[in-house]
């Protein structure tokens, strides 16, 4: 009778040990899932960092483009002033201008 009770107790202990093993396996799976989630978060953070770096590079390129456009505008202003001066110099030798200057000289 005692042997039968001992056998039943041993069987119950075996079942409890099996349940504990299953619980430990579930904990291990949950820990693995947590680690994967952390890895995914890390990958997402890395992607955000790369995107921010790309945005920064794009902003630098826009700044360079705007700087070049600004320099081109300054060049256009300088060329406009040169053209105006050249036009005045050319007009000085224009026949009508020469005639006007000669008439002015004689009328004074």
Residue pairs with C-beta under 8 A, 6 or more apart in sequence:
91 97
